[in-house]
Amino acid sequence: MDMQQLALEEATLKTLADTVMDRLKVVKAEMQEALTTGGVGRVDATLPDGTKVATISRTDSKPAAVVVDPDAFLAWVRANSPHNVTTRLITEVRPAYQTALLAEMTAAGTAEVSDKETGVVEEVPGVEIRATRSTTHSVRPTKTGRELIAEAWRTGALSHLSLPQIAGGTTPKTGGETETLRKRLAELEERDRWLSALEAAGVDNWEGWDNAVELSEDGAA
């Protein structure tokens, strides 16, 4: 295949991918709003003939204990459990102890801990109970869902949907082109599934999240 043809194919696929992703963002936001306002936890995606091809499940935000003032938290641990403080280039609370302490407060639903021996409840400075992940939803295709959706798209059964540039009824001219578009669509669906899973798992609370967003915006520029 010559370079000019490869360049055109890549540009075309990039345009298609961008168009699909732009529309996906809009639909996903509308779906999230519908799930939230309707108080619905899950909904099945079915083809016009009633065949189930996927399940969309809402993931609600869950409050958890997070350190909002590291210095205040460190001072409290140093005073109450000094053996769980380590000093290297910096002085910090032992990660395992911090994880266990935050888990205890998350389970209690309050930024307080109870002394195991005296039973005295004490507020822990520098910690708050906050939502640590965004409310979102995931899409899980059935075992044959992807194949059924691809076939429905190819035959025009999805022509009633707002699928920009790929509306049903416009079948590609060659089998090779059809297969290429199917593969690209499957890749985009898999990527969205993975990103949704990461988002639901709280990766949007990861320290590198802002850097990832910047890199993503730079790549889209």
ChimeraX attribute file (.defattr): number of C-alpha atoms within 10 A of each C-alpha:
attribute: neighborCount
match mode: 1-to-1
recipient: residues
	/A:1	5
	/A:2	6
	/A:3	8
	/A:4	9
	/A:5	10
	/A:6	11
	/A:7	11
	/A:8	11
	/A:9	12
	/A:10	12
	/A:11	12
	/A:12	12
	/A:13	15
	/A:14	13
	/A:15	13
	/A:16	18
	/A:17	17
	/A:18	13
	/A:19	15
	/A:20	17
	/A:21	15
	/A:22	12
	/A:23	14
	/A:24	16
	/A:25	12
	/A:26	11
	/A:27	13
	/A:28	15
	/A:29	13
	/A:30	12
	/A:31	15
	/A:32	21
	/A:33	13
	/A:34	12
	/A:35	20
	/A:36	17
	/A:37	8
	/A:38	9
	/A:39	10
	/A:40	12
	/A:41	13
	/A:42	15
	/A:43	13
	/A:44	15
	/A:45	18
	/A:46	14
	/A:47	16
	/A:48	11
	/A:49	7
	/A:50	8
	/A:51	13
	/A:52	17
	/A:53	19
	/A:54	20
	/A:55	16
	/A:56	18
	/A:57	18
	/A:58	20
	/A:59	22
	/A:60	15
	/A:61	15
	/A:62	14
	/A:63	16
	/A:64	22
	/A:65	24
	/A:66	21
	/A:67	19
	/A:68	14
	/A:69	12
	/A:70	15
	/A:71	14
	/A:72	15
	/A:73	18
	/A:74	24
	/A:75	18
	/A:76	17
	/A:77	21
	/A:78	17
	/A:79	10
	/A:80	11
	/A:81	13
	/A:82	14
	/A:83	12
	/A:84	16
	/A:85	18
	/A:86	14
	/A:87	9
	/A:88	6
	/A:89	6
	/A:90	6
	/A:91	12
	/A:92	19
	/A:93	22
	/A:94	16
	/A:95	12
	/A:96	10
	/A:97	15
	/A:98	19
	/A:99	13
	/A:100	11
	/A:101	17
	/A:102	24
	/A:103	15
	/A:104	18
	/A:105	22
	/A:106	20
	/A:107	12
	/A:108	14
	/A:109	15
	/A:110	19
	/A:111	22
	/A:112	20
	/A:113	17
	/A:114	13
	/A:115	11
	/A:116	8
	/A:117	6
	/A:118	7
	/A:119	9
	/A:120	9
	/A:121	11
	/A:122	11
	/A:123	13
	/A:124	21
	/A:125	19
	/A:126	17
	/A:127	21
	/A:128	21
	/A:129	19
	/A:130	17
	/A:131	16
	/A:132	18
	/A:133	20
	/A:134	17
	/A:135	16
	/A:136	21
	/A:137	24
	/A:138	21
	/A:139	22
	/A:140	18
	/A:141	21
	/A:142	14
	/A:143	10
	/A:144	11
	/A:145	19
	/A:146	18
	/A:147	15
	/A:148	17
	/A:149	21
	/A:150	20
	/A:151	15
	/A:152	17
	/A:153	21
	/A:154	20
	/A:155	14
	/A:156	15
	/A:157	18
	/A:158	20
	/A:159	16
	/A:160	10
	/A:161	10
	/A:162	12
	/A:163	15
	/A:164	12
	/A:165	11
	/A:166	18
	/A:167	17
	/A:168	20
	/A:169	14
	/A:170	13
	/A:171	15
	/A:172	13
	/A:173	8
	/A:174	8
	/A:175	9
	/A:176	10
	/A:177	12
	/A:178	15
	/A:179	13
	/A:180	12
	/A:181	17
	/A:182	19
	/A:183	13
	/A:184	16
	/A:185	17
	/A:186	15
	/A:187	13
	/A:188	16
	/A:189	18
	/A:190	15
	/A:191	12
	/A:192	17
	/A:193	17
	/A:194	14
	/A:195	14
	/A:196	17
	/A:197	17
	/A:198	12
	/A:199	19
	/A:200	20
	/A:201	14
	/A:202	16
	/A:203	17
	/A:204	17
	/A:205	14
	/A:206	11
	/A:207	9
	/A:208	10
	/A:209	12
	/A:210	12
	/A:211	10
	/A:212	13
	/A:213	12
	/A:214	11
	/A:215	12
	/A:216	11
	/A:217	10
	/A:218	9
	/A:219	8
	/A:220	8
	/A:221	6
